[in-house]
């Protein structure tokens, strides 16, 4: 798999979200959050490590961005570099 240009292939990470007081948020409440966590599987041909995103990075991205597709019967999300807001 080789994404072209500024596309990034990611795997969405399901995470448990807690409030500051320690309460776990329900899935419905978690879906209200604007950003989702993902793991970078492959970065596009126009993205180099100087841009801050590389294979294996954990990121937060806008949940409304991109699209999901099946590759080898596995769901992956495809986003563009501009949709990444934080690299962990």
Secondary structure, 3 states (H helix, E strand, C coil): CCCCCCEEEEEEECCCCECCCCCECCHHHHHCCCEEEEEEEEECCCCCHHHCCCCCCEEEEECCCCEEEEECCEEEEEEEHHHEEEEC
